[in-house]
Amino acid sequence: MAERFTFINQGKGGETHQRADGDTPVMTTPQGAPVADNQNSLKGGTRGPTLLEDHVLREKIFKFDHERIPERVVHARGMGAKGYFENYGDLSDITCADLFQRAGEQTEVFVRFSTVAGNKGSADLARDVRGFATKLYTREGNWDLVGNNIPVFFIQDAMKFPDLVHAAKQEPDRGFPQAQTAHDNFWDFATLSPESVHMLMWTMSDRAIPRSFRFMEGFGVHSFRFVNSRGESKFVKFHWKPLQGLQSVVWNEALKINGADPDFHRRDLWDAIQSGDYPEWELGVQVFDDEFADQFEFDILDATKIIPEEQVPVRPIGKMVLNRVVDNFFAETEQVAFCTQNIVRGIDHSNDPLLQGRNFSYLDTQLKRLGSPNFTNIPVNAPRCPVHHLLQDGHMTMKNPTGRVNYEPNSWEPEAAGPRESPETAFQSHPTPVEGVKERVRSELFADHYSQARQFYISQTDIEKRHIKNAFVFELSKVERLDIRERMVSHLLNVDDDLARDVGKGLGLKEMPEAAEAAMTPRTDLPE
Ligand code: HEM
């Protein structure tokens, strides 16, 4: 410490000046010109006005004025980390995705964990879904697996997403509550959208208050497709299983932690990695064919449903290790841009109407959030494989095509011609038949909103069931409108009588409502 004070000088006004001494770099303006004095603005006279001419001051303040970018419209609060994915074996029988071809091969990853509803400055231990977004920098382009820690979602169709998020975030007239489920608008929307009941069971469970990001699962949620080099395809659902185990806190702990350390989860991840205790997850897949999809009780395109692991076991295919913290939070964690659209050869989308909407949303919002269509040049977003295209210009251009040719086809010599198509090695959409009437509609196979909610509830231990009941009572007791509370209980009657009765009692309902009208699965009734 002693040397650090050797290069301090006092200025005329008693201010501290620290001089570059050979060990520390020379401070410059963004234009690279050395700065003489970082404490005083340029004045006309010792006690006179600051001069407009002071370009050093103006540039410093200008840069500061523009430090903030819009926070993510959802998942604003998060924590990033870096590491690798290690592939267990050759999966070429089901997918030609390059990263799954060779046992032991490592692929660099960037992961961002997040809460969903809270603003950037909210607390970590909110009762909320957690984002689990992974960017895998494969040799054939970036693959983003943009998942959550809960395997289902609130809604079935992207059309409802803006309303869901408006209802879940702060109420527009008062600007509070900051987030979360404990308010009228959220429960009003959710109870008028019974497709959310399954996800509500998960969010009222201990899953929504994880002990740490290190102790939670991740799910791709939607059905995707694997495609092999022969062009054969199966459906796939992705799962991250934490090798640390699965742990949650209880609600009282969550409340206390939020007060004592709102950064609890973010700090936990940072501290674990810094101390060499690297968190690990196994990537697992549920792979199933069209025949299974056609006879499964629910629609595999419905993001409010799971495929039970008893029916299609999860096959572990690799392991992810997070062993590096970020070098800079803003440059990496803030500027990372995940997108469900970023897929690679061997992986394809399904027709899940929620996924289809997401594919549009991420790129669109990131143009606004990051301010330039060139955000793929930001190191955290840049592919690690060669990139050659003829796209150019726009704000913040860093890598334009070089040479004379910026169009294709062209007839220039190969060394000047620029990049060419490569169907053999490129991503190709799996050819699936599409037919039907163009209309705004939802499949009737999406209509059963309660059977899997019930299955989830009855799979819980007695203590877990008690936590779910208590969570419903706690959250709903913050709802001012009694009819909204009753509406939720009317849905719970379709899930489990005991659950509905205890929640009704906890809320002090004078009499129980009728059960909500319920459609059952049109395929088969599930076993009790
Ligand atoms: C972030 C849209 C459903 C997981 C976001 C963002 C948007 C968005 C606009 C902010 C992205 C950014 O600023 O970079 C949507 C839409 C959905 C939807 C329109 C439905 C139609 C889902 C679902 C999941 C999910 C079902 C989970 C499977 C995430 C995650 C992030 C995110 C993890 C944070 C990414 C990060 O850490 O940067 N979503 N989302 N979203 N979304 Fe979604």
Residues whose N, C-alpha, C, O or C-beta is under 5 A from the ligand:
A	BS01	HEM	R72 V73 V74 H75 G78 R112 S114 G131 F132 A133 V146 G147 N148 F153 A158 F161 F219 G220 V221 V336 A337 F338 L354 G357 R358 S361 T365 Q366 R369
